[in-house]
Amino acid sequence: MAKECEICGKTQIPGNKYKRRGAIKRTGGAGAKIVGKTLRRFLPNLQKIRIKINGTVRRGLICTTCIKSGRVTKP
């Protein structure tokens, strides 16, 4: 089972996680320095719900954006 929305095709996207050190400038510090970057994945918020597609009812992985926007018909 792929981690992908069955309606819009939203899937995971790559990104970075930053490690910072030092006090920020607004608190009187010299500024936060980035001391490490690590690759990570941003996953879509997928929910397994019952959906109706072409008259048949089945379960599917749907992102919350599609659920809230009404692109899915629930039985």
PDB file of N, CA, C and O in Angstrom:
ATOM      1  N   MET A   1       0.841  -1.170   0.000  1.00  0.00           N
ATOM      2  CA  MET A   1       0.000   0.000   0.000  1.00  0.00           C
ATOM      3  C   MET A   1       0.892   1.241   0.000  1.00  0.00           C
ATOM      4  O   MET A   1       1.679   1.450   0.923  1.00  0.00           O
ATOM      5  N   ALA A   2       0.762   2.054  -1.033  1.00  0.00           N
ATOM      6  CA  ALA A   2       1.587   3.249  -1.151  1.00  0.00           C
ATOM      7  C   ALA A   2       1.030   4.357  -0.264  1.00  0.00           C
ATOM      8  O   ALA A   2      -0.176   4.425  -0.025  1.00  0.00           O
ATOM      9  N   LYS A   3       1.914   5.221   0.220  1.00  0.00           N
ATOM     10  CA  LYS A   3       1.482   6.359   1.029  1.00  0.00           C
ATOM     11  C   LYS A   3       1.154   7.503   0.090  1.00  0.00           C
ATOM     12  O   LYS A   3       1.911   8.466  -0.037  1.00  0.00           O
ATOM     13  N   GLU A   4      -0.005   7.377  -0.575  1.00  0.00           N
ATOM     14  CA  GLU A   4      -0.410   8.347  -1.574  1.00  0.00           C
ATOM     15  C   GLU A   4      -1.921   8.486  -1.525  1.00  0.00           C
ATOM     16  O   GLU A   4      -2.635   7.497  -1.357  1.00  0.00           O
ATOM     17  N   CYS A   5      -2.412   9.719  -1.671  1.00  0.00           N
ATOM     18  CA  CYS A   5      -3.843   9.971  -1.696  1.00  0.00           C
ATOM     19  C   CYS A   5      -4.414   9.414  -2.996  1.00  0.00           C
ATOM     20  O   CYS A   5      -3.849   9.620  -4.070  1.00  0.00           O
ATOM     21  N   GLU A   6      -5.543   8.704  -2.891  1.00  0.00           N
ATOM     22  CA  GLU A   6      -6.140   8.089  -4.072  1.00  0.00           C
ATOM     23  C   GLU A   6      -6.913   9.090  -4.919  1.00  0.00           C
ATOM     24  O   GLU A   6      -7.235   8.794  -6.069  1.00  0.00           O
ATOM     25  N   ILE A   7      -7.215  10.260  -4.385  1.00  0.00           N
ATOM     26  CA  ILE A   7      -7.971  11.265  -5.127  1.00  0.00           C
ATOM     27  C   ILE A   7      -7.032  12.237  -5.842  1.00  0.00           C
ATOM     28  O   ILE A   7      -7.104  12.382  -7.062  1.00  0.00           O
ATOM     29  N   CYS A   8      -6.152  12.902  -5.092  1.00  0.00           N
ATOM     30  CA  CYS A   8      -5.317  13.955  -5.679  1.00  0.00           C
ATOM     31  C   CYS A   8      -3.887  13.501  -5.963  1.00  0.00           C
ATOM     32  O   CYS A   8      -3.149  14.200  -6.658  1.00  0.00           O
ATOM     33  N   GLY A   9      -3.485  12.350  -5.439  1.00  0.00           N
ATOM     34  CA  GLY A   9      -2.136  11.856  -5.693  1.00  0.00           C
ATOM     35  C   GLY A   9      -1.065  12.479  -4.816  1.00  0.00           C
ATOM     36  O   GLY A   9       0.125  12.352  -5.105  1.00  0.00           O
ATOM     37  N   LYS A  10      -1.481  13.157  -3.738  1.00  0.00           N
ATOM     38  CA  LYS A  10      -0.497  13.767  -2.838  1.00  0.00           C
ATOM     39  C   LYS A  10       0.347  12.674  -2.194  1.00  0.00           C
ATOM     40  O   LYS A  10      -0.183  11.669  -1.719  1.00  0.00           O
ATOM     41  N   THR A  11       1.659  12.874  -2.182  1.00  0.00           N
ATOM     42  CA  THR A  11       2.574  11.871  -1.668  1.00  0.00           C
ATOM     43  C   THR A  11       3.634  12.553  -0.809  1.00  0.00           C
ATOM     44  O   THR A  11       3.587  13.765  -0.598  1.00  0.00           O
ATOM     45  N   GLN A  12       4.584  11.773  -0.318  1.00  0.00           N
ATOM     46  CA  GLN A  12       5.620  12.339   0.544  1.00  0.00           C
ATOM     47  C   GLN A  12       6.561  13.222  -0.256  1.00  0.00           C
ATOM     48  O   GLN A  12       6.807  12.978  -1.437  1.00  0.00           O
ATOM     49  N   ILE A  13       7.091  14.267   0.408  1.00  0.00           N
ATOM     50  CA  ILE A  13       8.058  15.145  -0.238  1.00  0.00           C
ATOM     51  C   ILE A  13       9.288  15.237   0.655  1.00  0.00           C
ATOM     52  O   ILE A  13       9.161  15.204   1.879  1.00  0.00           O
ATOM     53  N   PRO A  14      10.480  15.353   0.063  1.00  0.00           N
ATOM     54  CA  PRO A  14      11.693  15.441   0.869  1.00  0.00           C
ATOM     55  C   PRO A  14      11.875  16.834   1.451  1.00  0.00           C
ATOM     56  O   PRO A  14      11.372  17.822   0.917  1.00  0.00           O
ATOM     57  N   GLY A  15      12.604  16.888   2.555  1.00  0.00           N
ATOM     58  CA  GLY A  15      12.910  18.160   3.187  1.00  0.00           C
ATOM     59  C   GLY A  15      14.090  17.996   4.119  1.00  0.00           C
ATOM     60  O   GLY A  15      14.758  16.962   4.121  1.00  0.00           O
ATOM     61  N   ASN A  16      14.341  19.025   4.910  1.00  0.00           N
ATOM     62  CA  ASN A  16      15.455  19.010   5.849  1.00  0.00           C
ATOM     63  C   ASN A  16      14.972  19.286   7.256  1.00  0.00           C
ATOM     64  O   ASN A  16      13.964  19.961   7.463  1.00  0.00           O
ATOM     65  N   LYS A  17      15.716  18.749   8.232  1.00  0.00           N
ATOM     66  CA  LYS A  17      15.521  19.046   9.635  1.00  0.00           C
ATOM     67  C   LYS A  17      16.769  19.788  10.082  1.00  0.00           C
ATOM     68  O   LYS A  17      17.883  19.303   9.880  1.00  0.00           O
ATOM     69  N   TYR A  18      16.598  20.956  10.686  1.00  0.00           N
ATOM     70  CA  TYR A  18      17.728  21.808  11.045  1.00  0.00           C
ATOM     71  C   TYR A  18      17.983  21.766  12.545  1.00  0.00           C
ATOM     72  O   TYR A  18      17.046  21.843  13.341  1.00  0.00           O
ATOM     73  N   LYS A  19      19.246  21.645  12.930  1.00  0.00           N
ATOM     74  CA  LYS A  19      19.675  21.720  14.324  1.00  0.00           C
ATOM     75  C   LYS A  19      20.304  23.086  14.527  1.00  0.00           C
ATOM     76  O   LYS A  19      21.249  23.448  13.827  1.00  0.00           O
ATOM     77  N   ARG A  20      19.780  23.853  15.491  1.00  0.00           N
ATOM     78  CA  ARG A  20      20.272  25.213  15.718  1.00  0.00           C
ATOM     79  C   ARG A  20      20.916  25.326  17.090  1.00  0.00           C
ATOM     80  O   ARG A  20      20.541  24.622  18.028  1.00  0.00           O
ATOM     81  N   ARG A  21      21.894  26.226  17.191  1.00  0.00           N
ATOM     82  CA  ARG A  21      22.585  26.468  18.456  1.00  0.00           C
ATOM     83  C   ARG A  21      22.766  27.963  18.617  1.00  0.00           C
ATOM     84  O   ARG A  21      23.000  28.668  17.635  1.00  0.00           O
ATOM     85  N   GLY A  22      22.662  28.455  19.834  1.00  0.00           N
ATOM     86  CA  GLY A  22      22.873  29.866  20.120  1.00  0.00           C
ATOM     87  C   GLY A  22      21.570  30.578  20.426  1.00  0.00           C
ATOM     88  O   GLY A  22      20.493  30.154  20.008  1.00  0.00           O
ATOM     89  N   ALA A  23      21.693  31.673  21.167  1.00  0.00           N
ATOM     90  CA  ALA A  23      20.523  32.478  21.525  1.00  0.00           C
ATOM     91  C   ALA A  23      20.117  33.349  20.342  1.00  0.00           C
ATOM     92  O   ALA A  23      20.968  33.862  19.616  1.00  0.00           O
ATOM     93  N   ILE A  24      18.807  33.511  20.156  1.00  0.00           N
ATOM     94  CA  ILE A  24      18.331  34.323  19.044  1.00  0.00           C
ATOM     95  C   ILE A  24      18.559  35.800  19.327  1.00  0.00           C
ATOM     96  O   ILE A  24      18.726  36.204  20.478  1.00  0.00           O
ATOM     97  N   LYS A  25      18.566  36.601  18.271  1.00  0.00           N
ATOM     98  CA  LYS A  25      18.945  38.010  18.390  1.00  0.00           C
ATOM     99  C   LYS A  25      17.980  38.812  19.246  1.00  0.00           C
ATOM    100  O   LYS A  25      18.406  39.714  19.967  1.00  0.00           O
ATOM    101  N   ARG A  26      16.688  38.504  19.183  1.00  0.00           N
ATOM    102  CA  ARG A  26      15.726  39.320  19.928  1.00  0.00           C
ATOM    103  C   ARG A  26      15.834  39.133  21.436  1.00  0.00           C
ATOM    104  O   ARG A  26      15.281  39.925  22.200  1.00  0.00           O
ATOM    105  N   THR A  27      16.549  38.083  21.876  1.00  0.00           N
ATOM    106  CA  THR A  27      16.781  37.918  23.306  1.00  0.00           C
ATOM    107  C   THR A  27      18.168  38.393  23.709  1.00  0.00           C
ATOM    108  O   THR A  27      18.590  38.178  24.845  1.00  0.00           O
ATOM    109  N   GLY A  28      18.880  39.038  22.790  1.00  0.00           N
ATOM    110  CA  GLY A  28      20.189  39.580  23.115  1.00  0.00           C
ATOM    111  C   GLY A  28      21.351  38.718  22.690  1.00  0.00           C
ATOM    112  O   GLY A  28      22.499  39.030  23.010  1.00  0.00           O
ATOM    113  N   GLY A  29      21.083  37.638  21.975  1.00  0.00           N
ATOM    114  CA  GLY A  29      22.157  36.756  21.542  1.00  0.00           C
ATOM    115  C   GLY A  29      22.748  37.186  20.211  1.00  0.00           C
ATOM    116  O   GLY A  29      22.368  38.210  19.642  1.00  0.00           O
ATOM    117  N   ALA A  30      23.673  36.392  19.735  1.00  0.00           N
ATOM    118  CA  ALA A  30      24.346  36.689  18.474  1.00  0.00           C
ATOM    119  C   ALA A  30      23.617  36.084  17.281  1.00  0.00           C
ATOM    120  O   ALA A  30      24.030  36.287  16.140  1.00  0.00           O
ATOM    121  N   GLY A  31      22.555  35.356  17.525  1.00  0.00           N
ATOM    122  CA  GLY A  31      21.796  34.735  16.442  1.00  0.00           C
ATOM    123  C   GLY A  31      21.958  33.231  16.456  1.00  0.00           C
ATOM    124  O   GLY A  31      23.014  32.713  16.819  1.00  0.00           O
ATOM    125  N   ALA A  32      20.921  32.539  16.066  1.00  0.00           N
ATOM    126  CA  ALA A  32      20.952  31.081  16.049  1.00  0.00           C
ATOM    127  C   ALA A  32      21.722  30.592  14.828  1.00  0.00           C
ATOM    128  O   ALA A  32      21.441  30.994  13.699  1.00  0.00           O
ATOM    129  N   LYS A  33      22.685  29.728  15.068  1.00  0.00           N
ATOM    130  CA  LYS A  33      23.484  29.168  13.975  1.00  0.00           C
ATOM    131  C   LYS A  33      22.973  27.772  13.633  1.00  0.00           C
ATOM    132  O   LYS A  33      22.589  27.010  14.521  1.00  0.00           O
ATOM    133  N   ILE A  34      22.969  27.448  12.361  1.00  0.00           N
ATOM    134  CA  ILE A  34      22.600  26.104  11.937  1.00  0.00           C
ATOM    135  C   ILE A  34      23.852  25.241  12.015  1.00  0.00           C
ATOM    136  O   ILE A  34      24.840  25.497  11.326  1.00  0.00           O
ATOM    137  N   VAL A  35      23.800  24.210  12.864  1.00  0.00           N
ATOM    138  CA  VAL A  35      24.976  23.369  13.069  1.00  0.00           C
ATOM    139  C   VAL A  35      24.796  21.978  12.483  1.00  0.00           C
ATOM    140  O   VAL A  35      25.733  21.180  12.485  1.00  0.00           O
ATOM    141  N   GLY A  36      23.610  21.680  11.984  1.00  0.00           N
ATOM    142  CA  GLY A  36      23.406  20.367  11.385  1.00  0.00           C
ATOM    143  C   GLY A  36      22.152  20.333  10.545  1.00  0.00           C
ATOM    144  O   GLY A  36      21.135  20.928  10.901  1.00  0.00           O
ATOM    145  N   LYS A  37      22.228  19.629   9.417  1.00  0.00           N
ATOM    146  CA  LYS A  37      21.067  19.423   8.555  1.00  0.00           C
ATOM    147  C   LYS A  37      20.923  17.934   8.298  1.00  0.00           C
ATOM    148  O   LYS A  37      21.894  17.256   7.960  1.00  0.00           O
ATOM    149  N   THR A  38      19.718  17.434   8.459  1.00  0.00           N
ATOM    150  CA  THR A  38      19.435  16.028   8.244  1.00  0.00           C
ATOM    151  C   THR A  38      18.255  15.912   7.288  1.00  0.00           C
ATOM    152  O   THR A  38      17.277  16.649   7.413  1.00  0.00           O
ATOM    153  N   LEU A  39      18.342  14.992   6.340  1.00  0.00           N
ATOM    154  CA  LEU A  39      17.230  14.763   5.434  1.00  0.00           C
ATOM    155  C   LEU A  39      16.086  14.090   6.172  1.00  0.00           C
ATOM    156  O   LEU A  39      16.305  13.245   7.040  1.00  0.00           O
ATOM    157  N   ARG A  40      14.858  14.471   5.819  1.00  0.00           N
ATOM    158  CA  ARG A  40      13.670  13.855   6.381  1.00  0.00           C
ATOM    159  C   ARG A  40      12.582  13.850   5.328  1.00  0.00           C
ATOM    160  O   ARG A  40      12.754  14.408   4.245  1.00  0.00           O
ATOM    161  N   ARG A  41      11.452  13.216   5.649  1.00  0.00           N
ATOM    162  CA  ARG A  41      10.320  13.158   4.731  1.00  0.00           C
ATOM    163  C   ARG A  41       9.126  13.853   5.371  1.00  0.00           C
ATOM    164  O   ARG A  41       8.853  13.665   6.556  1.00  0.00           O
ATOM    165  N   PHE A  42       8.425  14.648   4.594  1.00  0.00           N
ATOM    166  CA  PHE A  42       7.167  15.236   5.025  1.00  0.00           C
ATOM    167  C   PHE A  42       6.054  14.364   4.455  1.00  0.00           C
ATOM    168  O   PHE A  42       5.891  14.270   3.238  1.00  0.00           O
ATOM    169  N   LEU A  43       5.288  13.726   5.343  1.00  0.00           N
ATOM    170  CA  LEU A  43       4.257  12.794   4.918  1.00  0.00           C
ATOM    171  C   LEU A  43       2.899  13.485   4.890  1.00  0.00           C
ATOM    172  O   LEU A  43       2.629  14.335   5.738  1.00  0.00           O
ATOM    173  N   PRO A  44       2.041  13.139   3.936  1.00  0.00           N
ATOM    174  CA  PRO A  44       0.695  13.710   3.917  1.00  0.00           C
ATOM    175  C   PRO A  44      -0.155  13.094   5.029  1.00  0.00           C
ATOM    176  O   PRO A  44       0.101  11.974   5.472  1.00  0.00           O
ATOM    177  N   ASN A  45      -1.167  13.838   5.471  1.00  0.00           N
ATOM    178  CA  ASN A  45      -2.064  13.359   6.520  1.00  0.00           C
ATOM    179  C   ASN A  45      -3.137  12.493   5.865  1.00  0.00           C
ATOM    180  O   ASN A  45      -4.192  12.988   5.468  1.00  0.00           O
ATOM    181  N   LEU A  46      -2.855  11.199   5.759  1.00  0.00           N
ATOM    182  CA  LEU A  46      -3.758  10.268   5.093  1.00  0.00           C
ATOM    183  C   LEU A  46      -4.629   9.550   6.112  1.00  0.00           C
ATOM    184  O   LEU A  46      -4.161   9.142   7.175  1.00  0.00           O
ATOM    185  N   GLN A  47      -5.906   9.405   5.769  1.00  0.00           N
ATOM    186  CA  GLN A  47      -6.862   8.712   6.616  1.00  0.00           C
ATOM    187  C   GLN A  47      -7.501   7.594   5.804  1.00  0.00           C
ATOM    188  O   GLN A  47      -7.811   7.767   4.625  1.00  0.00           O
ATOM    189  N   LYS A  48      -7.694   6.447   6.448  1.00  0.00           N
ATOM    190  CA  LYS A  48      -8.356   5.329   5.779  1.00  0.00           C
ATOM    191  C   LYS A  48      -9.850   5.443   6.061  1.00  0.00           C
ATOM    192  O   LYS A  48     -10.297   5.201   7.183  1.00  0.00           O
ATOM    193  N   ILE A  49     -10.622   5.813   5.035  1.00  0.00           N
ATOM    194  CA  ILE A  49     -12.058   6.006   5.208  1.00  0.00           C
ATOM    195  C   ILE A  49     -12.804   5.230   4.127  1.00  0.00           C
ATOM    196  O   ILE A  49     -12.227   4.811   3.123  1.00  0.00           O
ATOM    197  N   ARG A  50     -14.112   5.050   4.362  1.00  0.00           N
ATOM    198  CA  ARG A  50     -14.970   4.414   3.369  1.00  0.00           C
ATOM    199  C   ARG A  50     -15.394   5.466   2.357  1.00  0.00           C
ATOM    200  O   ARG A  50     -15.893   6.529   2.726  1.00  0.00           O
ATOM    201  N   ILE A  51     -15.192   5.164   1.076  1.00  0.00           N
ATOM    202  CA  ILE A  51     -15.537   6.107   0.020  1.00  0.00           C
ATOM    203  C   ILE A  51     -16.368   5.385  -1.037  1.00  0.00           C
ATOM    204  O   ILE A  51     -16.334   4.160  -1.156  1.00  0.00           O
ATOM    205  N   LYS A  52     -17.115   6.181  -1.798  1.00  0.00           N
ATOM    206  CA  LYS A  52     -17.923   5.626  -2.887  1.00  0.00           C
ATOM    207  C   LYS A  52     -17.324   6.088  -4.203  1.00  0.00           C
ATOM    208  O   LYS A  52     -17.281   7.284  -4.489  1.00  0.00           O
ATOM    209  N   ILE A  53     -16.859   5.127  -5.009  1.00  0.00           N
ATOM    210  CA  ILE A  53     -16.286   5.416  -6.320  1.00  0.00           C
ATOM    211  C   ILE A  53     -17.017   4.564  -7.352  1.00  0.00           C
ATOM    212  O   ILE A  53     -17.022   3.336  -7.261  1.00  0.00           O
ATOM    213  N   ASN A  54     -17.631   5.217  -8.330  1.00  0.00           N
ATOM    214  CA  ASN A  54     -18.375   4.554  -9.416  1.00  0.00           C
ATOM    215  C   ASN A  54     -19.455   3.613  -8.884  1.00  0.00           C
ATOM    216  O   ASN A  54     -19.683   2.542  -9.447  1.00  0.00           O
ATOM    217  N   GLY A  55     -20.113   4.010  -7.809  1.00  0.00           N
ATOM    218  CA  GLY A  55     -21.208   3.216  -7.261  1.00  0.00           C
ATOM    219  C   GLY A  55     -20.791   2.108  -6.322  1.00  0.00           C
ATOM    220  O   GLY A  55     -21.654   1.469  -5.720  1.00  0.00           O
ATOM    221  N   THR A  56     -19.498   1.853  -6.170  1.00  0.00           N
ATOM    222  CA  THR A  56     -19.034   0.821  -5.251  1.00  0.00           C
ATOM    223  C   THR A  56     -18.432   1.476  -4.019  1.00  0.00           C
ATOM    224  O   THR A  56     -17.785   2.520  -4.100  1.00  0.00           O
ATOM    225  N   VAL A  57     -18.659   0.837  -2.872  1.00  0.00           N
ATOM    226  CA  VAL A  57     -18.150   1.352  -1.603  1.00  0.00           C
ATOM    227  C   VAL A  57     -16.935   0.529  -1.211  1.00  0.00           C
ATOM    228  O   VAL A  57     -16.982  -0.701  -1.201  1.00  0.00           O
ATOM    229  N   ARG A  58     -15.843   1.219  -0.888  1.00  0.00           N
ATOM    230  CA  ARG A  58     -14.637   0.528  -0.442  1.00  0.00           C
ATOM    231  C   ARG A  58     -13.832   1.466   0.436  1.00  0.00           C
ATOM    232  O   ARG A  58     -14.132   2.656   0.538  1.00  0.00           O
ATOM    233  N   ARG A  59     -12.807   0.917   1.066  1.00  0.00           N
ATOM    234  CA  ARG A  59     -11.923   1.727   1.901  1.00  0.00           C
ATOM    235  C   ARG A  59     -10.773   2.252   1.058  1.00  0.00           C
ATOM    236  O   ARG A  59     -10.297   1.586   0.138  1.00  0.00           O
ATOM    237  N   GLY A  60     -10.333   3.475   1.398  1.00  0.00           N
ATOM    238  CA  GLY A  60      -9.226   4.046   0.658  1.00  0.00           C
ATOM    239  C   GLY A  60      -8.455   5.037   1.498  1.00  0.00           C
ATOM    240  O   GLY A  60      -8.976   5.578   2.474  1.00  0.00           O
ATOM    241  N   LEU A  61      -7.202   5.274   1.115  1.00  0.00           N
ATOM    242  CA  LEU A  61      -6.367   6.269   1.784  1.00  0.00           C
ATOM    243  C   LEU A  61      -6.606   7.620   1.122  1.00  0.00           C
ATOM    244  O   LEU A  61      -6.291   7.815  -0.052  1.00  0.00           O
ATOM    245  N   ILE A  62      -7.169   8.555   1.896  1.00  0.00           N
ATOM    246  CA  ILE A  62      -7.526   9.873   1.388  1.00  0.00           C
ATOM    247  C   ILE A  62      -6.886  10.915   2.292  1.00  0.00           C
ATOM    248  O   ILE A  62      -6.913  10.776   3.515  1.00  0.00           O
ATOM    249  N   CYS A  63      -6.301  11.973   1.692  1.00  0.00           N
ATOM    250  CA  CYS A  63      -5.700  13.032   2.501  1.00  0.00           C
ATOM    251  C   CYS A  63      -6.804  13.915   3.080  1.00  0.00           C
ATOM    252  O   CYS A  63      -7.903  13.993   2.531  1.00  0.00           O
ATOM    253  N   THR A  64      -6.500  14.569   4.182  1.00  0.00           N
ATOM    254  CA  THR A  64      -7.497  15.388   4.865  1.00  0.00           C
ATOM    255  C   THR A  64      -7.891  16.610   4.052  1.00  0.00           C
ATOM    256  O   THR A  64      -8.986  17.140   4.242  1.00  0.00           O
ATOM    257  N   THR A  65      -7.030  17.074   3.149  1.00  0.00           N
ATOM    258  CA  THR A  65      -7.391  18.198   2.286  1.00  0.00           C
ATOM    259  C   THR A  65      -8.552  17.815   1.375  1.00  0.00           C
ATOM    260  O   THR A  65      -9.474  18.608   1.184  1.00  0.00           O
ATOM    261  N   CYS A  66      -8.518  16.619   0.816  1.00  0.00           N
ATOM    262  CA  CYS A  66      -9.603  16.158  -0.050  1.00  0.00           C
ATOM    263  C   CYS A  66     -10.877  15.909   0.747  1.00  0.00           C
ATOM    264  O   CYS A  66     -11.973  16.165   0.249  1.00  0.00           O
ATOM    265  N   ILE A  67     -10.750  15.416   1.973  1.00  0.00           N
ATOM    266  CA  ILE A  67     -11.928  15.168   2.802  1.00  0.00           C
ATOM    267  C   ILE A  67     -12.614  16.481   3.148  1.00  0.00           C
ATOM    268  O   ILE A  67     -13.837  16.587   3.052  1.00  0.00           O
ATOM    269  N   LYS A  68     -11.831  17.490   3.553  1.00  0.00           N
ATOM    270  CA  LYS A  68     -12.414  18.769   3.957  1.00  0.00           C
ATOM    271  C   LYS A  68     -12.976  19.551   2.786  1.00  0.00           C
ATOM    272  O   LYS A  68     -13.943  20.293   2.953  1.00  0.00           O
ATOM    273  N   SER A  69     -12.390  19.402   1.594  1.00  0.00           N
ATOM    274  CA  SER A  69     -12.851  20.178   0.447  1.00  0.00           C
ATOM    275  C   SER A  69     -14.053  19.538  -0.241  1.00  0.00           C
ATOM    276  O   SER A  69     -14.641  20.152  -1.131  1.00  0.00           O
ATOM    277  N   GLY A  70     -14.432  18.329   0.146  1.00  0.00           N
ATOM    278  CA  GLY A  70     -15.613  17.690  -0.416  1.00  0.00           C
ATOM    279  C   GLY A  70     -15.370  16.959  -1.717  1.00  0.00           C
ATOM    280  O   GLY A  70     -16.321  16.708  -2.456  1.00  0.00           O
ATOM    281  N   ARG A  71     -14.143  16.612  -2.025  1.00  0.00           N
ATOM    282  CA  ARG A  71     -13.848  15.863  -3.251  1.00  0.00           C
ATOM    283  C   ARG A  71     -14.207  14.389  -3.126  1.00  0.00           C
ATOM    284  O   ARG A  71     -14.172  13.654  -4.112  1.00  0.00           O
ATOM    285  N   VAL A  72     -14.557  13.952  -1.905  1.00  0.00           N
ATOM    286  CA  VAL A  72     -14.860  12.555  -1.645  1.00  0.00           C
ATOM    287  C   VAL A  72     -16.342  12.438  -1.315  1.00  0.00           C
ATOM    288  O   VAL A  72     -16.879  13.257  -0.570  1.00  0.00           O
ATOM    289  N   THR A  73     -17.008  11.420  -1.866  1.00  0.00           N
ATOM    290  CA  THR A  73     -18.390  11.139  -1.486  1.00  0.00           C
ATOM    291  C   THR A  73     -18.379   9.954  -0.539  1.00  0.00           C
ATOM    292  O   THR A  73     -17.910   8.868  -0.881  1.00  0.00           O
ATOM    293  N   LYS A  74     -18.906  10.182   0.665  1.00  0.00           N
ATOM    294  CA  LYS A  74     -18.982   9.121   1.656  1.00  0.00           C
ATOM    295  C   LYS A  74     -20.313   8.392   1.499  1.00  0.00           C
ATOM    296  O   LYS A  74     -21.311   9.012   1.129  1.00  0.00           O
ATOM    297  N   PRO A  75     -20.348   7.086   1.772  1.00  0.00           N
ATOM    298  CA  PRO A  75     -21.608   6.336   1.650  1.00  0.00           C
ATOM    299  C   PRO A  75     -22.578   6.665   2.774  1.00  0.00           C
ATOM    300  O   PRO A  75     -23.681   6.119   2.817  1.00  0.00           O
TER     301      PRO A  75
END
